[in-house]
Amino acid sequence: MAGIVERYLDAIVSHDWDVVGECVVDGIIRVGPYGDRFEGRDDYLAYISDTMPKLKSYAMEIHRVTYANDGLAFAELSETVEFDGEAMLTPEVLVFAIDSDHRITRVDIFIQTLHR
């Protein structure tokens, strides 16, 4: 199981949609921080491959990935995008469900709101 989350996140950052597709199951469920939900590999890949390239000055910093014994993994990271000419940092935790074939079945995204 170890390594699949890092491979997936690296592929997201590098826009390698083929690798993202290899990391997830056909029935992937992705629930975003605002309750947005995508089900199925094709719908999820269409969404992520359309969204990520549009994020101006995007950067991701992975702070820690923790794998649990019950098929769950947790990635603590921060994403930065340019918004209105200013860098906006968003600390996040992503919770991954991983099947016995070491593929991601679900991603839930939780964000912290920073006060400025």
N, C-alpha and C positions, 0 to 999 in steps of 0.2 A: 504493500500500500504506500509506503514512504516514497516520496518523489513525485507522485502524480499531481499534487497541488502545485508544487513549484513548476513543473512542466506546463501545466495549464496556465498559470499566471504569466510565465515567460512568454507563452504563445499569445496571450491577450496583449501584452505590451508590444510584442513584435508584429502583431497583426497576422500571425500565422494561423489562419482559420482552419486549414487542414489539420493541424496538430490539435487545435481546440476541439475539433470534431472527433478526433481519435480519443481524446481524454474523457469524453462524455458519452453516456448511453443514449440510445434512440429516444427514450422517454424522459430525458433530463427535465427537471423542474428548476427554474431560476426565479426566486422571489427577491425583488429589489427592496431598497430601503423605504420606499414610499408605497409598498404593497403592489407594485407592478409585478406581473407574473407572466412568464413564458414557459410553455410546455412543448416538449418535442425538440429534437436536435435541429431540424430545419428552421423552425420559427426562431429558436434561440440564436442560431448562427446568423440568420438574416438580421436580427435585431443588433447583435453585438458587432457584426462586421459593418453595419451601417453607422452605428453610434460612435464607436471608438475612433475612427479616423477623423471625425468632426471635432473632437475635443482638442482645443487649441493648447499647445505647449504641455501636453499630457505627460505626466511622469508618475511612476509607482515605486514606492519604497516598501519592501517587505521587511518587517521587523522580526517576525517569528512565525513559524508554522509548527503546530503541535498535532501529532497523530494520536488518537485514542485507540484503545483496543476494541472498541465496539463499532468500527466502521465510520467513525466521525473524524474529521480533521478541522482545525481552526487556524485561520491565517489572520494575523494582526498586521495591518499595513496602512499606508497612507497614500492617497492619490492627490495629485496637484494638477489643476487645470487653470488656464488663464480665463478670467471672467471680468468683463468691463476693464480690460487693461491691467488687471491685478491678479497675482497668483492666489488661488484659493486652495487651501490645504484641507483635506477631509480625512480624519482618522477613521478607520473601519475595522470591523471583524467580519470575516466571511466564514460561514459554517458549511462544511462540505459533508455530504453523505457519500460513501464510497462502497461499491459492491465488491464481491469476492473476486471479480476479474480485475480489480484495481482501476475501475472507471467511475467517474463522478456521476451520481444519480440525482443529486440535488445540491443547489447552492442557495444559501440564504445570506443576504447582505445587511449588516447593521452598521449605522454610521453614528459618529458623535458630531454634535453641532457645537462649533466653537464660537464663543462670543467675542466680538471685536470691540 
